[in-house]
Amino acid sequence: MTLQGKRNIPSVNETSLAGGKAGNMQTLRMMKKVARERAGHPVVRKLALNILNYYGVQSHHYADEARAIGRWVQEKIRYVKDPNGIEQLHDPLTLIDQVQQGIARGDCDDMALLTAALLMSIGHSPKYRCVRYKTKFGHFNHIYVVDYTNNKQKKERVVIDCIIKDKPIGFEIPHASGQEFSIR
């Protein structure tokens, strides 16, 4: 009996990852690729536009667009860690379907991937920010999105860390070190 195609059981692609920072970089490359692909999908763009309408974002208020997208992801997706020793990435289209069913779950990379795809679908150029909490070197512990916007001659850096449920979008947890990666 095959489970492929059943509504609640998405297809799964598996690949082996290196350990440590090399594994982080492999995951990051996959996330960039999927974000670029999904940003052009009509379902992703339609959702992004609906989010802007829902939050009443005014035209040309790009930082507010970024905050609205982040807030929506923050509110709609429950944080759940990956299984120990297994890195999972959820396709943004799968997460969108799960939001519609009221069962969306994911970790930081899933929320960052969806956030990036939504922002890119409306012309933003977000970056992934990978951080280390305890050391300045070695593998990364966390990933989220930052978006640099230009609102009426004012450049603004918007931090979009959707796993933090008790703080507003824009809050950034202090960390030992971090690095930003272009998605385009």
C-alpha positions as CSV (number, residue, x, y, z in Angstrom):
1,M,0.0,0.0,0.0
2,T,1.4,3.4,-0.9
3,L,1.0,6.4,1.2
4,Q,2.1,8.9,-1.5
5,G,-0.7,11.2,-2.5
6,K,-2.7,11.0,0.7
7,R,-3.6,14.5,1.9
8,N,-1.7,14.4,5.2
9,I,1.3,12.4,4.1
10,P,3.6,14.5,1.9
11,S,6.2,13.0,-0.4
12,V,9.7,12.8,1.2
13,N,13.1,13.2,-0.4
14,E,16.0,12.1,1.6
15,T,19.7,12.9,1.3
16,S,22.7,12.4,3.5
17,L,24.3,15.5,5.1
18,A,27.7,16.1,6.4
19,G,28.1,16.8,10.1
20,G,28.8,20.1,11.8
21,K,29.2,23.3,9.8
22,A,29.5,21.4,6.5
23,G,26.0,20.0,7.1
24,N,24.8,23.5,7.9
25,M,26.1,24.7,4.6
26,Q,24.4,21.8,2.7
27,T,21.1,22.6,4.4
28,L,21.5,26.3,3.6
29,R,22.1,25.5,-0.1
30,M,19.0,23.4,-0.2
31,M,17.0,26.2,1.5
32,K,18.2,28.8,-1.0
33,K,17.3,26.6,-3.9
34,V,13.8,25.8,-2.6
35,A,13.1,29.4,-1.6
36,R,14.0,30.6,-5.2
37,E,11.8,27.9,-6.8
38,R,8.8,28.5,-4.5
39,A,8.9,32.3,-4.7
40,G,7.6,32.0,-8.3
41,H,4.8,29.7,-7.4
42,P,1.3,31.4,-7.8
43,V,0.1,29.9,-4.5
44,V,3.0,31.5,-2.6
45,R,2.5,34.9,-4.2
46,K,-1.3,34.8,-3.7
47,L,-0.8,34.0,0.0
48,A,1.8,36.8,0.4
49,L,-0.6,39.3,-1.2
50,N,-3.4,38.1,1.1
51,I,-1.2,38.5,4.1
52,L,-0.5,42.1,3.2
53,N,-4.2,42.7,2.7
54,Y,-5.1,41.0,6.0
55,Y,-2.7,43.2,8.0
56,G,-3.6,46.3,6.1
57,V,-0.1,47.1,4.8
58,Q,0.0,50.3,2.8
59,S,1.7,50.5,-0.6
60,H,5.5,51.0,-0.6
61,H,5.8,50.3,3.2
62,Y,8.3,47.5,2.6
63,A,9.4,47.1,6.3
64,D,5.7,46.7,7.2
65,E,5.4,44.1,4.5
66,A,8.3,42.1,5.9
67,R,6.9,42.4,9.5
68,A,3.4,41.3,8.3
69,I,4.8,38.2,6.5
70,G,6.8,37.3,9.6
71,R,3.9,37.9,12.0
72,W,1.7,35.6,9.9
73,V,4.3,32.8,9.9
74,Q,4.9,33.4,13.6
75,E,1.2,33.1,14.4
76,K,0.3,30.2,12.0
77,I,3.1,27.7,12.5
78,R,3.8,25.9,15.8
79,Y,7.4,25.3,16.6
80,V,8.4,21.6,16.8
81,K,12.0,20.4,16.8
82,D,13.3,18.0,14.2
83,P,14.0,14.4,15.5
84,N,17.4,14.0,17.1
85,G,20.1,13.6,14.5
86,I,17.8,14.1,11.6
87,E,17.5,17.4,9.6
88,Q,14.1,17.9,7.9
89,L,13.1,20.6,5.6
90,H,9.4,21.2,4.9
91,D,8.4,22.5,1.5
92,P,6.7,25.9,1.7
93,L,3.8,24.5,-0.3
94,T,3.3,21.7,2.3
95,L,3.4,24.2,5.1
96,I,0.8,26.4,3.4
97,D,-1.5,23.4,2.9
98,Q,-1.0,22.5,6.6
99,V,-1.8,26.0,7.7
100,Q,-5.1,25.7,5.8
101,Q,-5.8,22.5,7.7
102,G,-4.7,24.0,11.0
103,I,-1.9,21.5,11.6
104,A,1.2,23.5,10.5
105,R,4.4,22.5,12.4
106,G,8.0,23.1,11.8
107,D,11.4,24.3,13.2
108,C,13.5,27.4,12.5
109,D,14.6,26.3,9.1
110,D,11.1,25.5,7.9
111,M,9.8,28.9,9.1
112,A,12.8,30.7,7.6
113,L,12.3,28.9,4.3
114,L,8.6,29.8,4.1
115,T,9.2,33.4,5.2
116,A,11.9,33.8,2.5
117,A,9.8,32.4,-0.2
118,L,6.8,34.7,0.7
119,L,9.0,37.8,0.8
120,M,10.7,36.9,-2.5
121,S,7.4,36.4,-4.1
122,I,6.6,40.1,-3.5
123,G,10.0,41.5,-4.7
124,H,12.0,41.5,-1.5
125,S,15.6,40.2,-1.3
126,P,15.8,38.6,2.2
127,K,18.8,36.9,3.6
128,Y,19.2,33.9,5.9
129,R,20.9,34.7,9.1
130,C,22.7,31.7,10.8
131,V,23.8,32.2,14.4
132,R,25.8,30.5,17.1
133,Y,24.6,31.0,20.7
134,K,27.6,29.8,22.7
135,T,30.7,30.0,20.5
136,K,32.1,32.2,17.8
137,F,33.2,29.2,15.6
138,G,31.8,25.8,14.6
139,H,28.4,24.8,13.5
140,F,25.3,27.1,13.6
141,N,22.5,26.6,16.1
142,H,19.7,28.6,14.6
143,I,18.5,30.3,11.3
144,Y,16.1,33.1,10.6
145,V,15.4,35.7,8.0
146,V,16.6,39.4,7.8
147,D,15.3,41.8,5.3
148,Y,16.9,45.1,4.4
149,T,14.2,47.5,3.2
150,N,14.3,51.0,1.9
151,N,11.2,52.9,3.1
152,K,11.0,56.5,1.9
153,Q,14.8,57.1,2.0
154,K,15.1,55.2,5.3
155,K,17.0,51.9,5.1
156,E,15.8,49.4,7.7
157,R,16.9,46.0,8.9
158,V,14.0,43.8,9.8
159,V,14.7,40.7,11.8
160,I,12.2,37.9,11.2
161,D,12.6,35.2,13.7
162,C,9.3,33.4,13.7
163,I,10.0,30.8,16.4
164,I,10.0,33.4,19.1
165,K,6.3,33.5,20.0
166,D,6.4,35.9,22.9
167,K,8.2,38.7,21.2
168,P,7.3,40.9,18.2
169,I,8.9,40.5,14.8
170,G,12.1,42.5,14.9
171,F,13.3,41.0,18.2
172,E,16.7,39.3,17.9
173,I,18.0,36.9,20.6
174,P,21.6,37.8,21.6
175,H,24.1,35.4,20.2
176,A,27.9,34.9,20.1
177,S,28.3,35.2,16.4
178,G,26.3,35.0,13.1
179,Q,26.5,35.3,9.4
180,E,24.1,36.5,6.7
181,F,23.7,34.6,3.4
182,S,22.1,36.0,0.3
183,I,19.3,33.8,-1.1
184,R,19.3,35.1,-4.8
